[in-house]
């Protein structure tokens, strides 16, 4: 079995490091919350990848499915560990699963809060299923740094340069792309011995009409932006500056604020979640007959964003899980909550991950297999309470 799997290295067009590079271009680790463990947990970066299985969690079931199916990569939303570990030792639990994955040559990669933050990530998937028209993110701050890239371009080449660079590095500011600024000026240079100038002659001072081009570049695209400058710029030695910025207007955010497709009672919203999400139970707070239209929505745990929900002025908060104290705080602000479960509200992003993985394979002209785990199920199960309990 191991010999067969090793042979795929020689016939695959795409390596694990190439797949990760493409995935992180879409969901950069810099978008993850501080101290969140995302990325590659085990695997050979140079091995070929043609079979990928996708799951929410790394469990004995999903890892077993990956091993039995001969998959090269187990791609998950939740990472296997939340804390550092000093050794990979056989046994039970997360570290034991990593050990077992290494034994069977299965790579493990997790995209967690960076996938939550992405504009096409978990929240968008959940909002789409619930027919919520998203207006803005609930919380937009990220730990990723932004830079201003300034390039000096000859006037005659400017339009082609700007178009080419912004097609490679889109220049996002919030929900706007292809953002840039230009101002005319005059540049001087003297080509020295050994130069191969696009304009001018060796040993002669040249004066050129140029434009100063500016755009915003997030940290994870900075290397790609500089490579694009060198590729798209007509000069042999293009001049550019890089300035660190203090703003954080990166496209994406945690959660979303928007509108339901129609006015609905709180109980109707809960029923809709029960029908459209893979959940066994949906809970709600507040007046069941209250009508709601404006909503905040967040997959997974919502306790860290209670203040943002209150400040958004919505009628109802649709969320995966919520503490008792958080629900009370929202009720005090006149906001109902519909709690549909952590697993059900996040599982909905897995089809999107599958689409992205398929696009990456297609880019490398790789004909492989990508599937969502069919053994994974929600952690919590429910049963109907009896009337035997009496309040004391």
Number of C-alpha atoms within 10 A of each C-alpha: 7 10 7 9 16 13 12 15 16 9 12 17 16 20 18 19 17 18 18 19 14 17 18 18 13 17 24 24 23 18 25 22 18 11 8 17 21 25 19 18 16 16 19 14 15 12 22 24 26 22 18 24 25 26 27 26 24 26 16 16 15 23 25 16 18 23 19 10 12 19 23 26 26 25 26 24 25 19 23 21 16 12 8 7 8 6 8 14 12 13 12 11 13 17 18 15 22 25 18 21 23 17 12 18 21 23 24 24 23 25 25 23 25 27 27 27 28 22 21 17 25 30 28 27 21 27 25 13 14 19 14 22 17 20 10 16 23 22 16 17 18 20 12 17 18 21 19 18 22 19 21 24 28 21 16 11 15 19 11 12 21 22 13 17 23 18 13 15 20 20 24 19 19 15 11 12 15 17 13 18 12 17 10 14 14 13 15 10 13 15 17 13 9 7 13 14 15 11 15 15 15 15 12 11 12 14 13 15 14 21 21 19 19 21 22 27 26 26 16 19 18 18 12 15 21 17 13 18 23 15 15 17 22 18 18 13 12 14 13 15 11 15 12 14 13 9 11 16 19 25 20 27 25 25 32 28 25 21 21 19 12 12 14 16 17 24 20 16 23 21 16 15 25 17 13 12 21 18 20 15 19 19 15 19 18 19 14 14 11 15 17 21 18 20 24 30 30 29 30 23 17 23 16 10 15 16 12 14 27 20 10 16 15 20 22 29 26 26 23 21 22 21 11 9 10 17 24 16 15 21 17 12 15 16 23 25 28 25 26 27 26 21 21 25 29 25 23 23 23 22 15 15 24 19 12 15 23 18 15 19 22 12 11 14 12 17 13 13 15 19 16 19 20 12 12 18 18 15 10 11 9 8 7 6 7 6 6 6 7 5 4 3
